[in-house]
Amino acid sequence: MIAPGMPNAYKNLGICCQGLGRLGQAARLFIEATKANPRDGRSVELLETLLAERPEMLEREPGLKDDLESCRKAVAATRQERPPVH
């Protein structure tokens, strides 16, 4: 298990799993990376690219479609946040 405060570790492990053909595991790791840091949209972009290349995964992997939408919303919400005024 990776510490929740290390989203890049999830993202990088996802990239490795994708390269090894472990696509379901890669998708889950991209989701975990996005959950750990939704301000960094790279993981959800990697997930979207993976799913664009392998759309059948949306049918094979239970809950993946819902998780993707949740990640998209989380990233979008952080982009709408404004920095605090000092």
PDB file of N, CA, C and O in Angstrom:
ATOM      1  N   MET A   1       0.841  -1.181   0.000  1.00  0.00           N
ATOM      2  CA  MET A   1       0.000   0.000   0.000  1.00  0.00           C
ATOM      3  C   MET A   1       0.884   1.242   0.000  1.00  0.00           C
ATOM      4  O   MET A   1       1.928   1.277   0.651  1.00  0.00           O
ATOM      5  N   ILE A   2       0.457   2.241  -0.726  1.00  0.00           N
ATOM      6  CA  ILE A   2       1.184   3.504  -0.829  1.00  0.00           C
ATOM      7  C   ILE A   2       0.540   4.510   0.118  1.00  0.00           C
ATOM      8  O   ILE A   2      -0.682   4.542   0.262  1.00  0.00           O
ATOM      9  N   ALA A   3       1.354   5.317   0.752  1.00  0.00           N
ATOM     10  CA  ALA A   3       0.837   6.345   1.657  1.00  0.00           C
ATOM     11  C   ALA A   3      -0.071   7.296   0.884  1.00  0.00           C
ATOM     12  O   ALA A   3       0.267   7.702  -0.228  1.00  0.00           O
ATOM     13  N   PRO A   4      -1.222   7.657   1.460  1.00  0.00           N
ATOM     14  CA  PRO A   4      -2.168   8.533   0.760  1.00  0.00           C
ATOM     15  C   PRO A   4      -1.579   9.877   0.347  1.00  0.00           C
ATOM     16  O   PRO A   4      -2.056  10.483  -0.612  1.00  0.00           O
ATOM     17  N   GLY A   5      -0.582  10.344   1.029  1.00  0.00           N
ATOM     18  CA  GLY A   5       0.017  11.631   0.699  1.00  0.00           C
ATOM     19  C   GLY A   5       1.012  11.581  -0.439  1.00  0.00           C
ATOM     20  O   GLY A   5       1.729  12.553  -0.676  1.00  0.00           O
ATOM     21  N   MET A   6       1.068  10.477  -1.141  1.00  0.00           N
ATOM     22  CA  MET A   6       2.040  10.325  -2.225  1.00  0.00           C
ATOM     23  C   MET A   6       1.350  10.013  -3.554  1.00  0.00           C
ATOM     24  O   MET A   6       1.516   8.920  -4.096  1.00  0.00           O
ATOM     25  N   PRO A   7       0.581  10.961  -4.080  1.00  0.00           N
ATOM     26  CA  PRO A   7      -0.165  10.689  -5.312  1.00  0.00           C
ATOM     27  C   PRO A   7       0.725  10.374  -6.509  1.00  0.00           C
ATOM     28  O   PRO A   7       0.329   9.607  -7.386  1.00  0.00           O
ATOM     29  N   ASN A   8       1.914  10.951  -6.555  1.00  0.00           N
ATOM     30  CA  ASN A   8       2.803  10.643  -7.691  1.00  0.00           C
ATOM     31  C   ASN A   8       3.232   9.190  -7.681  1.00  0.00           C
ATOM     32  O   ASN A   8       3.477   8.606  -8.736  1.00  0.00           O
ATOM     33  N   ALA A   9       3.326   8.599  -6.496  1.00  0.00           N
ATOM     34  CA  ALA A   9       3.677   7.178  -6.425  1.00  0.00           C
ATOM     35  C   ALA A   9       2.573   6.339  -7.067  1.00  0.00           C
ATOM     36  O   ALA A   9       2.854   5.404  -7.817  1.00  0.00           O
ATOM     37  N   TYR A  10       1.312   6.677  -6.768  1.00  0.00           N
ATOM     38  CA  TYR A  10       0.193   5.972  -7.402  1.00  0.00           C
ATOM     39  C   TYR A  10       0.232   6.159  -8.919  1.00  0.00           C
ATOM     40  O   TYR A  10       0.082   5.201  -9.677  1.00  0.00           O
ATOM     41  N   LYS A  11       0.434   7.398  -9.347  1.00  0.00           N
ATOM     42  CA  LYS A  11       0.454   7.699 -10.781  1.00  0.00           C
ATOM     43  C   LYS A  11       1.572   6.937 -11.476  1.00  0.00           C
ATOM     44  O   LYS A  11       1.353   6.312 -12.513  1.00  0.00           O
ATOM     45  N   ASN A  12       2.767   6.987 -10.905  1.00  0.00           N
ATOM     46  CA  ASN A  12       3.912   6.333 -11.530  1.00  0.00           C
ATOM     47  C   ASN A  12       3.762   4.815 -11.549  1.00  0.00           C
ATOM     48  O   ASN A  12       4.141   4.162 -12.521  1.00  0.00           O
ATOM     49  N   LEU A  13       3.211   4.256 -10.473  1.00  0.00           N
ATOM     50  CA  LEU A  13       2.970   2.814 -10.459  1.00  0.00           C
ATOM     51  C   LEU A  13       1.910   2.456 -11.501  1.00  0.00           C
ATOM     52  O   LEU A  13       1.986   1.402 -12.133  1.00  0.00           O
ATOM     53  N   GLY A  14       0.924   3.333 -11.678  1.00  0.00           N
ATOM     54  CA  GLY A  14      -0.084   3.112 -12.712  1.00  0.00           C
ATOM     55  C   GLY A  14       0.528   3.082 -14.100  1.00  0.00           C
ATOM     56  O   GLY A  14       0.159   2.254 -14.932  1.00  0.00           O
ATOM     57  N   ILE A  15       1.459   3.984 -14.347  1.00  0.00           N
ATOM     58  CA  ILE A  15       2.159   4.009 -15.637  1.00  0.00           C
ATOM     59  C   ILE A  15       2.922   2.707 -15.843  1.00  0.00           C
ATOM     60  O   ILE A  15       2.916   2.146 -16.939  1.00  0.00           O
ATOM     61  N   CYS A  16       3.578   2.227 -14.790  1.00  0.00           N
ATOM     62  CA  CYS A  16       4.313   0.957 -14.879  1.00  0.00           C
ATOM     63  C   CYS A  16       3.364  -0.206 -15.168  1.00  0.00           C
ATOM     64  O   CYS A  16       3.642  -1.047 -16.024  1.00  0.00           O
ATOM     65  N   CYS A  17       2.245  -0.245 -14.449  1.00  0.00           N
ATOM     66  CA  CYS A  17       1.282  -1.327 -14.662  1.00  0.00           C
ATOM     67  C   CYS A  17       0.718  -1.287 -16.077  1.00  0.00           C
ATOM     68  O   CYS A  17       0.515  -2.326 -16.705  1.00  0.00           O
ATOM     69  N   GLN A  18       0.469  -0.091 -16.567  1.00  0.00           N
ATOM     70  CA  GLN A  18      -0.032   0.033 -17.933  1.00  0.00           C
ATOM     71  C   GLN A  18       1.001  -0.527 -18.913  1.00  0.00           C
ATOM     72  O   GLN A  18       0.646  -1.244 -19.848  1.00  0.00           O
ATOM     73  N   GLY A  19       2.255  -0.205 -18.702  1.00  0.00           N
ATOM     74  CA  GLY A  19       3.317  -0.711 -19.572  1.00  0.00           C
ATOM     75  C   GLY A  19       3.449  -2.223 -19.526  1.00  0.00           C
ATOM     76  O   GLY A  19       3.868  -2.849 -20.499  1.00  0.00           O
ATOM     77  N   LEU A  20       3.085  -2.808 -18.382  1.00  0.00           N
ATOM     78  CA  LEU A  20       3.147  -4.263 -18.231  1.00  0.00           C
ATOM     79  C   LEU A  20       1.871  -4.953 -18.703  1.00  0.00           C
ATOM     80  O   LEU A  20       1.768  -6.179 -18.657  1.00  0.00           O
ATOM     81  N   GLY A  21       0.905  -4.163 -19.156  1.00  0.00           N
ATOM     82  CA  GLY A  21      -0.344  -4.738 -19.634  1.00  0.00           C
ATOM     83  C   GLY A  21      -1.359  -5.010 -18.533  1.00  0.00           C
ATOM     84  O   GLY A  21      -2.378  -5.653 -18.786  1.00  0.00           O
ATOM     85  N   ARG A  22      -1.107  -4.544 -17.338  1.00  0.00           N
ATOM     86  CA  ARG A  22      -2.039  -4.708 -16.213  1.00  0.00           C
ATOM     87  C   ARG A  22      -2.972  -3.498 -16.193  1.00  0.00           C
ATOM     88  O   ARG A  22      -2.884  -2.638 -15.316  1.00  0.00           O
ATOM     89  N   LEU A  23      -3.846  -3.455 -17.158  1.00  0.00           N
ATOM     90  CA  LEU A  23      -4.630  -2.260 -17.422  1.00  0.00           C
ATOM     91  C   LEU A  23      -5.656  -1.958 -16.337  1.00  0.00           C
ATOM     92  O   LEU A  23      -5.854  -0.794 -15.987  1.00  0.00           O
ATOM     93  N   GLY A  24      -6.301  -2.968 -15.806  1.00  0.00           N
ATOM     94  CA  GLY A  24      -7.256  -2.748 -14.729  1.00  0.00           C
ATOM     95  C   GLY A  24      -6.573  -2.179 -13.498  1.00  0.00           C
ATOM     96  O   GLY A  24      -7.088  -1.263 -12.857  1.00  0.00           O
ATOM     97  N   GLN A  25      -5.424  -2.720 -13.175  1.00  0.00           N
ATOM     98  CA  GLN A  25      -4.659  -2.225 -12.033  1.00  0.00           C
ATOM     99  C   GLN A  25      -4.175  -0.801 -12.296  1.00  0.00           C
ATOM    100  O   GLN A  25      -4.196   0.038 -11.395  1.00  0.00           O
ATOM    101  N   ALA A  26      -3.746  -0.528 -13.509  1.00  0.00           N
ATOM    102  CA  ALA A  26      -3.309   0.825 -13.865  1.00  0.00           C
ATOM    103  C   ALA A  26      -4.450   1.811 -13.684  1.00  0.00           C
ATOM    104  O   ALA A  26      -4.254   2.887 -13.117  1.00  0.00           O
ATOM    105  N   ALA A  27      -5.630   1.463 -14.154  1.00  0.00           N
ATOM    106  CA  ALA A  27      -6.784   2.348 -14.028  1.00  0.00           C
ATOM    107  C   ALA A  27      -7.076   2.646 -12.563  1.00  0.00           C
ATOM    108  O   ALA A  27      -7.326   3.798 -12.208  1.00  0.00           O
ATOM    109  N   ARG A  28      -7.049   1.635 -11.714  1.00  0.00           N
ATOM    110  CA  ARG A  28      -7.323   1.824 -10.286  1.00  0.00           C
ATOM    111  C   ARG A  28      -6.274   2.717  -9.637  1.00  0.00           C
ATOM    112  O   ARG A  28      -6.597   3.527  -8.768  1.00  0.00           O
ATOM    113  N   LEU A  29      -5.037   2.576 -10.049  1.00  0.00           N
ATOM    114  CA  LEU A  29      -3.972   3.415  -9.492  1.00  0.00           C
ATOM    115  C   LEU A  29      -4.114   4.869  -9.940  1.00  0.00           C
ATOM    116  O   LEU A  29      -3.852   5.784  -9.159  1.00  0.00           O
ATOM    117  N   PHE A  30      -4.523   5.091 -11.182  1.00  0.00           N
ATOM    118  CA  PHE A  30      -4.766   6.463 -11.640  1.00  0.00           C
ATOM    119  C   PHE A  30      -5.917   7.086 -10.842  1.00  0.00           C
ATOM    120  O   PHE A  30      -5.890   8.276 -10.528  1.00  0.00           O
ATOM    121  N   ILE A  31      -6.920   6.276 -10.522  1.00  0.00           N
ATOM    122  CA  ILE A  31      -8.038   6.758  -9.714  1.00  0.00           C
ATOM    123  C   ILE A  31      -7.553   7.120  -8.310  1.00  0.00           C
ATOM    124  O   ILE A  31      -7.907   8.177  -7.786  1.00  0.00           O
ATOM    125  N   GLU A  32      -6.752   6.259  -7.703  1.00  0.00           N
ATOM    126  CA  GLU A  32      -6.227   6.540  -6.361  1.00  0.00           C
ATOM    127  C   GLU A  32      -5.357   7.792  -6.359  1.00  0.00           C
ATOM    128  O   GLU A  32      -5.411   8.583  -5.417  1.00  0.00           O
ATOM    129  N   ALA A  33      -4.566   7.975  -7.393  1.00  0.00           N
ATOM    130  CA  ALA A  33      -3.721   9.170  -7.493  1.00  0.00           C
ATOM    131  C   ALA A  33      -4.578  10.428  -7.573  1.00  0.00           C
ATOM    132  O   ALA A  33      -4.262  11.445  -6.956  1.00  0.00           O
ATOM    133  N   THR A  34      -5.654  10.351  -8.332  1.00  0.00           N
ATOM    134  CA  THR A  34      -6.538  11.505  -8.463  1.00  0.00           C
ATOM    135  C   THR A  34      -7.246  11.794  -7.146  1.00  0.00           C
ATOM    136  O   THR A  34      -7.394  12.954  -6.763  1.00  0.00           O
ATOM    137  N   LYS A  35      -7.680  10.754  -6.456  1.00  0.00           N
ATOM    138  CA  LYS A  35      -8.314  10.941  -5.154  1.00  0.00           C
ATOM    139  C   LYS A  35      -7.343  11.568  -4.152  1.00  0.00           C
ATOM    140  O   LYS A  35      -7.731  12.414  -3.347  1.00  0.00           O
ATOM    141  N   ALA A  36      -6.083  11.147  -4.210  1.00  0.00           N
ATOM    142  CA  ALA A  36      -5.084  11.656  -3.275  1.00  0.00           C
ATOM    143  C   ALA A  36      -4.739  13.115  -3.545  1.00  0.00           C
ATOM    144  O   ALA A  36      -4.421  13.860  -2.618  1.00  0.00           O
ATOM    145  N   ASN A  37      -4.801  13.530  -4.818  1.00  0.00           N
ATOM    146  CA  ASN A  37      -4.496  14.917  -5.153  1.00  0.00           C
ATOM    147  C   ASN A  37      -5.258  15.330  -6.410  1.00  0.00           C
ATOM    148  O   ASN A  37      -4.708  15.282  -7.510  1.00  0.00           O
ATOM    149  N   PRO A  38      -6.513  15.732  -6.256  1.00  0.00           N
ATOM    150  CA  PRO A  38      -7.298  16.118  -7.428  1.00  0.00           C
ATOM    151  C   PRO A  38      -6.822  17.418  -8.074  1.00  0.00           C
ATOM    152  O   PRO A  38      -7.243  17.736  -9.187  1.00  0.00           O
ATOM    153  N   ARG A  39      -5.961  18.167  -7.405  1.00  0.00           N
ATOM    154  CA  ARG A  39      -5.421  19.394  -8.010  1.00  0.00           C
ATOM    155  C   ARG A  39      -4.482  19.082  -9.174  1.00  0.00           C
ATOM    156  O   ARG A  39      -4.281  19.914 -10.059  1.00  0.00           O
ATOM    157  N   ASP A  40      -3.915  17.888  -9.166  1.00  0.00           N
ATOM    158  CA  ASP A  40      -3.017  17.460 -10.236  1.00  0.00           C
ATOM    159  C   ASP A  40      -3.826  16.588 -11.189  1.00  0.00           C
ATOM    160  O   ASP A  40      -4.078  15.418 -10.902  1.00  0.00           O
ATOM    161  N   GLY A  41      -4.225  17.146 -12.302  1.00  0.00           N
ATOM    162  CA  GLY A  41      -5.093  16.443 -13.241  1.00  0.00           C
ATOM    163  C   GLY A  41      -4.401  15.430 -14.129  1.00  0.00           C
ATOM    164  O   GLY A  41      -5.046  14.814 -14.977  1.00  0.00           O
ATOM    165  N   ARG A  42      -3.098  15.244 -13.952  1.00  0.00           N
ATOM    166  CA  ARG A  42      -2.386  14.321 -14.856  1.00  0.00           C
ATOM    167  C   ARG A  42      -2.880  12.887 -14.752  1.00  0.00           C
ATOM    168  O   ARG A  42      -2.960  12.190 -15.763  1.00  0.00           O
ATOM    169  N   SER A  43      -3.208  12.440 -13.563  1.00  0.00           N
ATOM    170  CA  SER A  43      -3.637  11.049 -13.397  1.00  0.00           C
ATOM    171  C   SER A  43      -4.961  10.773 -14.090  1.00  0.00           C
ATOM    172  O   SER A  43      -5.126   9.732 -14.727  1.00  0.00           O
ATOM    173  N   VAL A  44      -5.908  11.703 -13.969  1.00  0.00           N
ATOM    174  CA  VAL A  44      -7.180  11.494 -14.648  1.00  0.00           C
ATOM    175  C   VAL A  44      -6.985  11.600 -16.163  1.00  0.00           C
ATOM    176  O   VAL A  44      -7.690  10.932 -16.919  1.00  0.00           O
ATOM    177  N   GLU A  45      -6.053  12.416 -16.611  1.00  0.00           N
ATOM    178  CA  GLU A  45      -5.749  12.484 -18.048  1.00  0.00           C
ATOM    179  C   GLU A  45      -5.170  11.149 -18.529  1.00  0.00           C
ATOM    180  O   GLU A  45      -5.515  10.674 -19.611  1.00  0.00           O
ATOM    181  N   LEU A  46      -4.301  10.554 -17.732  1.00  0.00           N
ATOM    182  CA  LEU A  46      -3.750   9.239 -18.086  1.00  0.00           C
ATOM    183  C   LEU A  46      -4.859   8.189 -18.132  1.00  0.00           C
ATOM    184  O   LEU A  46      -4.885   7.338 -19.021  1.00  0.00           O
ATOM    185  N   LEU A  47      -5.769   8.261 -17.170  1.00  0.00           N
ATOM    186  CA  LEU A  47      -6.899   7.330 -17.145  1.00  0.00           C
ATOM    187  C   LEU A  47      -7.774   7.521 -18.382  1.00  0.00           C
ATOM    188  O   LEU A  47      -8.182   6.544 -19.010  1.00  0.00           O
ATOM    189  N   GLU A  48      -8.060   8.754 -18.727  1.00  0.00           N
ATOM    190  CA  GLU A  48      -8.884   9.020 -19.910  1.00  0.00           C
ATOM    191  C   GLU A  48      -8.214   8.519 -21.184  1.00  0.00           C
ATOM    192  O   GLU A  48      -8.880   7.978 -22.067  1.00  0.00           O
ATOM    193  N   THR A  49      -6.907   8.694 -21.282  1.00  0.00           N
ATOM    194  CA  THR A  49      -6.177   8.205 -22.449  1.00  0.00           C
ATOM    195  C   THR A  49      -6.234   6.683 -22.517  1.00  0.00           C
ATOM    196  O   THR A  49      -6.464   6.107 -23.580  1.00  0.00           O
ATOM    197  N   LEU A  50      -6.021   6.038 -21.370  1.00  0.00           N
ATOM    198  CA  LEU A  50      -6.097   4.576 -21.314  1.00  0.00           C
ATOM    199  C   LEU A  50      -7.467   4.094 -21.775  1.00  0.00           C
ATOM    200  O   LEU A  50      -7.568   3.157 -22.567  1.00  0.00           O
ATOM    201  N   LEU A  51      -8.511   4.734 -21.280  1.00  0.00           N
ATOM    202  CA  LEU A  51      -9.869   4.306 -21.624  1.00  0.00           C
ATOM    203  C   LEU A  51     -10.234   4.653 -23.062  1.00  0.00           C
ATOM    204  O   LEU A  51     -11.052   3.965 -23.672  1.00  0.00           O
ATOM    205  N   ALA A  52      -9.645   5.701 -23.608  1.00  0.00           N
ATOM    206  CA  ALA A  52      -9.875   6.023 -25.022  1.00  0.00           C
ATOM    207  C   ALA A  52      -9.250   4.943 -25.911  1.00  0.00           C
ATOM    208  O   ALA A  52      -9.786   4.591 -26.961  1.00  0.00           O
ATOM    209  N   GLU A  53      -8.109   4.432 -25.463  1.00  0.00           N
ATOM    210  CA  GLU A  53      -7.435   3.374 -26.220  1.00  0.00           C
ATOM    211  C   GLU A  53      -8.082   2.007 -26.009  1.00  0.00           C
ATOM    212  O   GLU A  53      -8.049   1.151 -26.893  1.00  0.00           O
ATOM    213  N   ARG A  54      -8.668   1.812 -24.831  1.00  0.00           N
ATOM    214  CA  ARG A  54      -9.267   0.518 -24.477  1.00  0.00           C
ATOM    215  C   ARG A  54     -10.678   0.722 -23.907  1.00  0.00           C
ATOM    216  O   ARG A  54     -10.905   0.431 -22.732  1.00  0.00           O
ATOM    217  N   PRO A  55     -11.621   1.209 -24.705  1.00  0.00           N
ATOM    218  CA  PRO A  55     -12.960   1.522 -24.197  1.00  0.00           C
ATOM    219  C   PRO A  55     -13.705   0.316 -23.625  1.00  0.00           C
ATOM    220  O   PRO A  55     -14.626   0.482 -22.825  1.00  0.00           O
ATOM    221  N   GLU A  56     -13.327  -0.859 -24.014  1.00  0.00           N
ATOM    222  CA  GLU A  56     -13.992  -2.061 -23.489  1.00  0.00           C
ATOM    223  C   GLU A  56     -13.789  -2.223 -21.982  1.00  0.00           C
ATOM    224  O   GLU A  56     -14.534  -2.949 -21.323  1.00  0.00           O
ATOM    225  N   MET A  57     -12.777  -1.544 -21.444  1.00  0.00           N
ATOM    226  CA  MET A  57     -12.525  -1.624 -20.007  1.00  0.00           C
ATOM    227  C   MET A  57     -13.695  -1.056 -19.209  1.00  0.00           C
ATOM    228  O   MET A  57     -13.958  -1.509 -18.095  1.00  0.00           O
ATOM    229  N   LEU A  58     -14.395  -0.076 -19.760  1.00  0.00           N
ATOM    230  CA  LEU A  58     -15.533   0.518 -19.062  1.00  0.00           C
ATOM    231  C   LEU A  58     -16.627  -0.503 -18.802  1.00  0.00           C
ATOM    232  O   LEU A  58     -17.372  -0.383 -17.830  1.00  0.00           O
ATOM    233  N   GLU A  59     -16.729  -1.496 -19.655  1.00  0.00           N
ATOM    234  CA  GLU A  59     -17.726  -2.553 -19.472  1.00  0.00           C
ATOM    235  C   GLU A  59     -17.184  -3.696 -18.615  1.00  0.00           C
ATOM    236  O   GLU A  59     -17.935  -4.330 -17.873  1.00  0.00           O
ATOM    237  N   ARG A  60     -15.903  -3.953 -18.715  1.00  0.00           N
ATOM    238  CA  ARG A  60     -15.292  -5.078 -17.989  1.00  0.00           C
ATOM    239  C   ARG A  60     -15.004  -4.788 -16.530  1.00  0.00           C
ATOM    240  O   ARG A  60     -15.090  -5.682 -15.688  1.00  0.00           O
ATOM    241  N   GLU A  61     -14.663  -3.546 -16.225  1.00  0.00           N
ATOM    242  CA  GLU A  61     -14.246  -3.184 -14.868  1.00  0.00           C
ATOM    243  C   GLU A  61     -15.423  -2.572 -14.113  1.00  0.00           C
ATOM    244  O   GLU A  61     -15.841  -1.458 -14.431  1.00  0.00           O
ATOM    245  N   PRO A  62     -15.965  -3.277 -13.122  1.00  0.00           N
ATOM    246  CA  PRO A  62     -17.121  -2.750 -12.382  1.00  0.00           C
ATOM    247  C   PRO A  62     -16.809  -1.421 -11.695  1.00  0.00           C
ATOM    248  O   PRO A  62     -15.786  -1.280 -11.024  1.00  0.00           O
ATOM    249  N   GLY A  63     -17.691  -0.468 -11.870  1.00  0.00           N
ATOM    250  CA  GLY A  63     -17.564   0.816 -11.199  1.00  0.00           C
ATOM    251  C   GLY A  63     -16.597   1.786 -11.842  1.00  0.00           C
ATOM    252  O   GLY A  63     -16.471   2.922 -11.382  1.00  0.00           O
ATOM    253  N   LEU A  64     -15.919   1.374 -12.882  1.00  0.00           N
ATOM    254  CA  LEU A  64     -14.900   2.228 -13.487  1.00  0.00           C
ATOM    255  C   LEU A  64     -15.504   3.497 -14.083  1.00  0.00           C
ATOM    256  O   LEU A  64     -14.927   4.578 -13.964  1.00  0.00           O
ATOM    257  N   LYS A  65     -16.649   3.367 -14.716  1.00  0.00           N
ATOM    258  CA  LYS A  65     -17.300   4.534 -15.321  1.00  0.00           C
ATOM    259  C   LYS A  65     -17.662   5.560 -14.240  1.00  0.00           C
ATOM    260  O   LYS A  65     -17.454   6.759 -14.425  1.00  0.00           O
ATOM    261  N   ASP A  66     -18.199   5.091 -13.125  1.00  0.00           N
ATOM    262  CA  ASP A  66     -18.555   5.992 -12.024  1.00  0.00           C
ATOM    263  C   ASP A  66     -17.312   6.625 -11.401  1.00  0.00           C
ATOM    264  O   ASP A  66     -17.310   7.811 -11.072  1.00  0.00           O
ATOM    265  N   ASP A  67     -16.258   5.825 -11.243  1.00  0.00           N
ATOM    266  CA  ASP A  67     -15.013   6.355 -10.677  1.00  0.00           C
ATOM    267  C   ASP A  67     -14.399   7.410 -11.586  1.00  0.00           C
ATOM    268  O   ASP A  67     -13.876   8.417 -11.108  1.00  0.00           O
ATOM    269  N   LEU A  68     -14.459   7.184 -12.885  1.00  0.00           N
ATOM    270  CA  LEU A  68     -13.935   8.160 -13.840  1.00  0.00           C
ATOM    271  C   LEU A  68     -14.688   9.475 -13.707  1.00  0.00           C
ATOM    272  O   LEU A  68     -14.079  10.544 -13.653  1.00  0.00           O
ATOM    273  N   GLU A  69     -15.995   9.395 -13.654  1.00  0.00           N
ATOM    274  CA  GLU A  69     -16.800  10.614 -13.536  1.00  0.00           C
ATOM    275  C   GLU A  69     -16.518  11.329 -12.219  1.00  0.00           C
ATOM    276  O   GLU A  69     -16.449  12.558 -12.181  1.00  0.00           O
ATOM    277  N   SER A  70     -16.357  10.578 -11.156  1.00  0.00           N
ATOM    278  CA  SER A  70     -16.033  11.162  -9.853  1.00  0.00           C
ATOM    279  C   SER A  70     -14.688  11.879  -9.895  1.00  0.00           C
ATOM    280  O   SER A  70     -14.544  12.968  -9.341  1.00  0.00           O
ATOM    281  N   CYS A  71     -13.714  11.274 -10.547  1.00  0.00           N
ATOM    282  CA  CYS A  71     -12.393  11.894 -10.687  1.00  0.00           C
ATOM    283  C   CYS A  71     -12.474  13.175 -11.510  1.00  0.00           C
ATOM    284  O   CYS A  71     -11.869  14.188 -11.158  1.00  0.00           O
ATOM    285  N   ARG A  72     -13.215  13.125 -12.596  1.00  0.00           N
ATOM    286  CA  ARG A  72     -13.378  14.321 -13.428  1.00  0.00           C
ATOM    287  C   ARG A  72     -13.984  15.466 -12.626  1.00  0.00           C
ATOM    288  O   ARG A  72     -13.535  16.607 -12.725  1.00  0.00           O
ATOM    289  N   LYS A  73     -15.004  15.159 -11.834  1.00  0.00           N
ATOM    290  CA  LYS A  73     -15.655  16.180 -11.020  1.00  0.00           C
ATOM    291  C   LYS A  73     -14.711  16.732  -9.968  1.00  0.00           C
ATOM    292  O   LYS A  73     -14.697  17.938  -9.719  1.00  0.00           O
ATOM    293  N   ALA A  74     -13.919  15.862  -9.345  1.00  0.00           N
ATOM    294  CA  ALA A  74     -12.981  16.309  -8.306  1.00  0.00           C
ATOM    295  C   ALA A  74     -11.938  17.248  -8.894  1.00  0.00           C
ATOM    296  O   ALA A  74     -11.620  18.276  -8.297  1.00  0.00           O
ATOM    297  N   VAL A  75     -11.407  16.905 -10.054  1.00  0.00           N
ATOM    298  CA  VAL A  75     -10.407  17.750 -10.710  1.00  0.00           C
ATOM    299  C   VAL A  75     -11.037  19.081 -11.115  1.00  0.00           C
ATOM    300  O   VAL A  75     -10.445  20.139 -10.906  1.00  0.00           O
ATOM    301  N   ALA A  76     -12.223  19.029 -11.687  1.00  0.00           N
ATOM    302  CA  ALA A  76     -12.909  20.257 -12.108  1.00  0.00           C
ATOM    303  C   ALA A  76     -13.196  21.156 -10.913  1.00  0.00           C
ATOM    304  O   ALA A  76     -13.071  22.376 -11.014  1.00  0.00           O
ATOM    305  N   ALA A  77     -13.571  20.578  -9.804  1.00  0.00           N
ATOM    306  CA  ALA A  77     -13.870  21.367  -8.605  1.00  0.00           C
ATOM    307  C   ALA A  77     -12.628  22.098  -8.105  1.00  0.00           C
ATOM    308  O   ALA A  77     -12.722  23.243  -7.663  1.00  0.00           O
ATOM    309  N   THR A  78     -11.477  21.456  -8.170  1.00  0.00           N
ATOM    310  CA  THR A  78     -10.259  22.120  -7.703  1.00  0.00           C
ATOM    311  C   THR A  78      -9.851  23.239  -8.650  1.00  0.00           C
ATOM    312  O   THR A  78      -9.218  24.206  -8.226  1.00  0.00           O
ATOM    313  N   ARG A  79     -10.198  23.125  -9.901  1.00  0.00           N
ATOM    314  CA  ARG A  79      -9.866  24.178 -10.869  1.00  0.00           C
ATOM    315  C   ARG A  79     -10.765  25.400 -10.692  1.00  0.00           C
ATOM    316  O   ARG A  79     -10.409  26.507 -11.097  1.00  0.00           O
ATOM    317  N   GLN A  80     -11.930  25.192 -10.086  1.00  0.00           N
ATOM    318  CA  GLN A  80     -12.853  26.297  -9.859  1.00  0.00           C
ATOM    319  C   GLN A  80     -12.574  27.019  -8.548  1.00  0.00           C
ATOM    320  O   GLN A  80     -13.032  28.143  -8.340  1.00  0.00           O
ATOM    321  N   GLU A  81     -11.821  26.372  -7.668  1.00  0.00           N
ATOM    322  CA  GLU A  81     -11.504  27.002  -6.391  1.00  0.00           C
ATOM    323  C   GLU A  81     -10.604  28.199  -6.633  1.00  0.00           C
ATOM    324  O   GLU A  81      -9.743  28.187  -7.513  1.00  0.00           O
ATOM    325  N   ARG A  82     -10.813  29.196  -5.863  1.00  0.00           N
ATOM    326  CA  ARG A  82      -9.965  30.384  -5.958  1.00  0.00           C
ATOM    327  C   ARG A  82      -9.015  30.403  -4.774  1.00  0.00           C
ATOM    328  O   ARG A  82      -9.384  29.995  -3.673  1.00  0.00           O
ATOM    329  N   PRO A  83      -7.799  30.875  -4.992  1.00  0.00           N
ATOM    330  CA  PRO A  83      -6.859  30.952  -3.855  1.00  0.00           C
ATOM    331  C   PRO A  83      -7.364  31.950  -2.824  1.00  0.00           C
ATOM    332  O   PRO A  83      -8.024  32.928  -3.176  1.00  0.00           O
ATOM    333  N   PRO A  84      -7.056  31.708  -1.544  1.00  0.00           N
ATOM    334  CA  PRO A  84      -7.515  32.626  -0.507  1.00  0.00           C
ATOM    335  C   PRO A  84      -6.913  34.020  -0.693  1.00  0.00           C
ATOM    336  O   PRO A  84      -5.768  34.163  -1.123  1.00  0.00           O
ATOM    337  N   VAL A  85      -7.698  35.035  -0.365  1.00  0.00           N
ATOM    338  CA  VAL A  85      -7.245  36.418  -0.460  1.00  0.00           C
ATOM    339  C   VAL A  85      -6.593  36.796   0.853  1.00  0.00           C
ATOM    340  O   VAL A  85      -7.171  36.589   1.920  1.00  0.00           O
ATOM    341  N   HIS A  86      -5.410  37.339   0.784  1.00  0.00           N
ATOM    342  CA  HIS A  86      -4.690  37.752   2.008  1.00  0.00           C
ATOM    343  C   HIS A  86      -4.645  39.238   2.108  1.00  0.00           C
ATOM    344  O   HIS A  86      -4.085  39.776   3.063  1.00  0.00           O
TER     345      HIS A  86
END
